[in-house]
Amino acid sequence: MQRGFQDGNMAGMTIGLTAVLNFANDEGFKRKIADEVFSGKKKLCLAITEAFAGSDVAGIRTTAEKTPDGKHYIVNGTKKWITNGCFSDYFVTGVRTGKKLSVLLIPRGEGVETKPIKTSYSPAAGTAYVTYDNVKVPVENLLGQENKGLAVILSNFNHERWFMCTATVRAMRTIVEESLKWANQRLVFGQRLIDQAVIRNRLAKMIALVESHQAWLESITYQMCHMPYKQQAEHLAGPIGLLKMSCTRAAHEIADESVQIWGGRGLTQSGMGKHIEMFNRTYKFDSILGGSEEILGDLGVRQAMRNFPKSML
């Protein structure tokens, strides 16, 4: 359950490779990248966020200009807070082509430089500051269509946010399980913690949050599995955004309640409470990554309003 190791080993691939699988324009190119990444021979990350463009992807400043012969793009710019960027061989990169956005798969090579960014949870995540200095990228590495990269980025966000919801719900369940075990064995004032009504009340709240979000997640997952990709992008962006927002709010509550149940052990990085401490220290990342709670809540409501029956307005 070491958060940094999980992110450094799998997160970039999970949120970035979907763009290659769904939008690569050549089947052979797609198969090559997928084989290298799935086999573990190469690592891949998603490089969208910049110092001045986070949830607002339209603010991307990294540029890609075509060479006179039209065979390559020359990429210049920077990316920031890129999960497992330090270890990656490929960067699924959002770029500005003229006034609009495109997405390129950029291999590590001449002109690509990565520097680690220290975070509060773990250097194992390989969080990176990425610099592109006159990087030459073949036009075949374009994902989707030129100047239509925003659709690629926004569509890919659905999978990224769904993945983050699954990870958050799974982590919350683990915290509830650990807290139930602890409450059954810890003795205070001659009784087990579980025999105290105030502790049972905290556990009830935690269990309700986990089970309700698990059910919501499964409902969204069922819809994703039974919708064509285009319909997913059209109908599920808002609901997935609302689910992620709610999951991270629930994680906030569960982190707080669990530390109160565990006491000092919930703040200790070793021993029985180490999972509680790590969750309390790292849960906040998910409320920012992949779109902040505020942005996603607004997205969900705006999509609902767009689909609101006109007869009821």
C-alpha positions in Angstrom: 0.0 0.0 0.0 3.1 2.3 -0.3 1.6 5.2 -2.2 4.8 6.5 -3.8 5.8 3.1 -5.1 2.3 2.5 -6.6 2.4 5.9 -8.4 5.9 5.5 -9.6 5.4 2.0 -10.9 1.9 2.2 -12.4 0.2 5.5 -12.3 1.7 7.2 -15.4 1.0 4.1 -17.5 -2.5 3.8 -16.2 -3.5 7.4 -17.0 -1.3 7.9 -20.0 -1.4 4.7 -22.1 -5.1 5.0 -22.7 -4.5 8.0 -24.9 -2.1 5.9 -27.1 -4.5 2.9 -27.2 -7.5 5.0 -28.1 -6.0 7.7 -30.3 -2.8 6.4 -32.0 -3.2 6.8 -35.8 -1.2 3.8 -36.8 -1.9 0.2 -35.5 1.7 -0.9 -35.7 2.9 2.2 -33.7 0.2 1.6 -31.1 1.1 -2.1 -30.8 4.8 -1.3 -30.4 4.3 1.2 -27.6 1.7 -1.0 -25.8 4.0 -4.1 -26.0 7.0 -2.1 -24.6 4.9 -0.6 -21.7 2.9 -3.7 -20.8 6.0 -5.8 -20.7 7.7 -3.4 -18.4 10.6 -2.7 -20.8 9.6 1.0 -21.1 7.7 3.4 -18.8 5.3 6.0 -20.0 3.7 9.0 -18.3 1.0 11.7 -18.9 2.5 15.1 -19.3 -0.3 17.7 -19.4 0.1 19.9 -16.4 2.3 23.0 -16.5 3.2 25.7 -13.9 0.5 27.9 -15.4 -1.9 25.3 -16.6 -3.3 22.7 -14.2 -7.0 21.9 -14.3 -7.3 24.7 -16.9 -5.7 22.7 -19.8 -6.6 25.4 -22.3 -3.7 27.4 -20.7 -1.0 25.1 -22.0 2.0 27.0 -23.3 4.3 24.2 -24.5 4.5 24.6 -28.3 5.0 22.2 -31.2 5.9 23.7 -34.6 6.1 21.7 -37.8 9.4 21.6 -39.7 9.3 23.0 -43.3 9.3 19.5 -44.7 6.2 18.7 -42.6 7.8 15.5 -41.2 8.5 16.6 -37.6 7.3 18.8 -34.8 9.8 20.9 -32.8 8.6 21.0 -29.2 9.6 23.6 -26.7 8.2 24.2 -23.2 7.9 22.7 -19.7 5.7 20.4 -17.7 5.3 20.2 -13.9 4.2 17.7 -11.3 4.4 14.8 -13.8 3.9 11.6 -12.0 6.8 9.1 -12.6 8.2 11.5 -15.2 11.7 10.9 -13.7 11.6 7.2 -14.8 9.7 7.5 -18.0 10.8 6.7 -21.6 7.7 8.2 -23.2 5.7 11.3 -22.4 2.1 11.7 -23.6 2.4 15.5 -24.0 -0.2 18.2 -24.5 1.2 20.9 -26.8 0.0 24.1 -28.5 -0.1 23.9 -32.3 -0.8 27.4 -33.3 -3.9 28.6 -31.4 -5.2 25.1 -30.6 -4.0 22.0 -28.8 -2.6 18.7 -30.0 -1.2 15.6 -28.2 2.1 14.0 -29.0 3.9 10.9 -27.8 7.4 12.2 -27.1 10.2 9.7 -26.5 13.0 10.5 -24.0 16.0 11.7 -26.0 18.0 14.7 -27.0 16.4 17.9 -25.6 14.2 16.1 -23.1 15.2 16.7 -19.5 13.6 15.7 -16.2 14.2 16.9 -12.7 12.7 15.4 -9.5 10.2 17.5 -7.5 10.1 16.8 -3.8 6.6 16.1 -2.5 5.2 15.4 0.9 4.6 11.7 0.3 7.4 9.9 -1.5 10.3 10.3 -3.9 9.4 6.8 -5.2 6.6 8.4 -7.3 9.2 10.1 -9.5 7.3 13.4 -9.7 9.1 15.5 -12.3 9.7 18.8 -13.8 10.0 18.1 -17.6 11.8 20.4 -20.0 11.5 20.2 -23.8 14.3 22.1 -25.6 13.9 21.9 -29.4 12.8 18.3 -29.3 12.3 16.7 -32.7 9.2 14.5 -32.8 8.0 12.6 -35.9 4.5 13.6 -37.0 3.6 9.9 -36.8 3.7 10.4 -33.0 0.6 12.6 -33.1 -2.3 11.2 -31.1 -5.7 12.0 -32.6 -5.9 14.9 -35.0 -3.8 18.0 -35.1 -5.5 21.0 -33.4 -8.1 18.6 -31.9 -6.0 17.6 -28.9 -8.4 19.1 -26.4 -10.9 16.3 -27.2 -8.1 13.7 -26.6 -7.1 15.3 -23.3 -10.7 15.6 -22.0 -11.7 12.2 -23.1 -8.6 10.7 -21.5 -9.5 12.5 -18.2 -12.5 10.2 -17.8 -10.3 7.1 -17.5 -7.7 8.9 -15.4 -10.4 10.1 -12.9 -12.1 6.8 -12.9 -8.8 5.1 -12.0 -8.2 7.6 -9.2 -11.7 6.9 -7.8 -11.0 3.1 -7.7 -7.7 3.7 -5.9 -9.3 6.1 -3.4 -12.2 3.8 -2.6 -9.9 0.8 -2.3 -7.6 2.8 0.1 -10.6 4.0 2.1 -11.8 0.4 2.5 -8.4 -0.7 3.8 -8.4 2.1 6.4 -11.9 1.0 7.6 -10.7 -2.7 7.8 -7.6 -1.7 9.8 -9.6 0.5 12.1 -12.1 -2.3 12.8 -9.3 -4.7 13.7 -7.7 -2.1 15.9 -11.0 -1.2 17.7 -11.6 -4.8 18.5 -8.2 -5.3 20.2 -7.3 -2.0 21.8 -8.3 -1.8 25.5 -9.1 1.5 27.1 -10.6 2.1 30.5 -11.0 -1.7 30.8 -13.0 -2.1 27.6 -12.3 -2.6 23.9 -12.5 0.6 21.7 -15.4 -1.1 19.8 -17.4 -1.2 23.1 -17.4 2.6 23.1 -20.4 4.1 21.4 -18.5 7.1 20.2 -16.0 4.8 18.3 -18.8 2.8 16.8 -20.4 6.0 15.6 -17.1 7.0 13.9 -16.8 3.5 12.3 -20.4 3.7 11.1 -19.7 6.9 9.3 -16.6 5.5 7.7 -18.3 2.3 6.5 -21.3 4.3 5.1 -18.9 6.5 3.1 -17.0 3.5 1.7 -20.1 1.5 0.7 -21.9 4.3 -0.9 -19.0 5.4 -3.0 -18.3 1.7 -3.9 -21.8 1.4 -5.2 -21.6 4.7 -7.1 -18.3 3.6 -8.6 -19.7 0.3 -9.8 -22.7 2.1 -11.4 -20.3 4.4 -13.3 -18.1 1.4 -14.3 -21.1 -0.5 -15.6 -22.1 2.4 -17.8 -18.5 2.8 -19.1 -18.4 -0.9 -20.0 -21.7 -0.7 -21.9 -21.2 2.6 -23.8 -19.2 3.3 -27.0 -16.2 5.4 -26.3 -17.7 8.5 -27.9 -20.8 8.2 -25.7 -18.6 7.8 -22.6 -16.9 11.1 -23.4 -20.2 12.8 -24.0 -22.3 11.5 -21.1 -20.0 10.4 -18.3 -17.5 13.3 -18.0 -19.8 15.1 -15.5 -20.8 12.1 -13.4 -17.2 10.8 -13.2 -16.1 14.3 -12.1 -18.7 14.4 -9.4 -17.8 10.9 -8.2 -14.1 11.9 -8.0 -15.0 15.1 -6.1 -17.2 13.1 -3.7 -14.6 10.4 -3.2 -11.9 12.8 -2.1 -14.3 14.6 0.2 -15.1 11.1 1.7 -11.4 10.4 2.0 -10.9 13.6 4.0 -13.6 12.5 6.5 -12.2 8.9 6.7 -8.6 10.1 7.3 -9.8 12.4 10.1 -12.0 9.8 11.8 -9.4 7.0 11.5 -6.6 9.1 13.2 -9.0 9.9 16.1 -9.6 6.1 16.5 -5.9 5.3 16.3 -4.6 8.2 18.4 -0.8 8.5 18.3 -0.3 5.4 16.3 -2.3 7.0 13.5 0.5 9.6 13.2 3.4 7.1 13.3 5.1 5.8 10.1 5.9 2.4 11.5 4.0 -0.3 13.4 0.3 -1.1 13.3 -0.8 2.5 12.4 1.5 3.0 9.4 -1.3 2.6 6.9 -3.4 5.2 8.7 -0.5 7.7 8.8 0.2 7.2 5.1 -3.4 7.6 4.1 -3.8 10.7 6.2 -0.6 12.2 4.7 -1.4 11.3 1.0 -5.2 11.4 0.5 -5.1 15.1 -0.3 -3.1 14.5 -3.5 -6.2 12.9 -5.2 -8.3 16.0 -4.5 -5.9 18.0 -6.7 -4.5 15.6 -9.3 -6.6 14.9 -12.4 -8.7 18.0 -11.8 -9.4 19.7 -8.5 -12.6 19.2 -6.5 -13.9 22.6 -7.4 -13.3 22.2 -11.1 -14.8 18.7 -11.2 -17.9 19.7 -9.2 -18.5 22.6 -11.6 -18.0 20.3 -14.6 -20.6 17.9 -13.3 -23.2 20.6 -12.7 -22.6 22.3 -16.0 -23.0 19.0 -17.9 -26.2 18.3 -16.0 -27.5 21.8 -16.9 -26.6 21.3 -20.6 -28.7 18.1 -20.7 -31.5 19.6 -18.6 -34.9 19.2 -20.4 -35.8 22.5 -22.0 -39.5 22.0 -21.1 -38.5 22.2 -17.4 -36.6 25.5 -17.7 
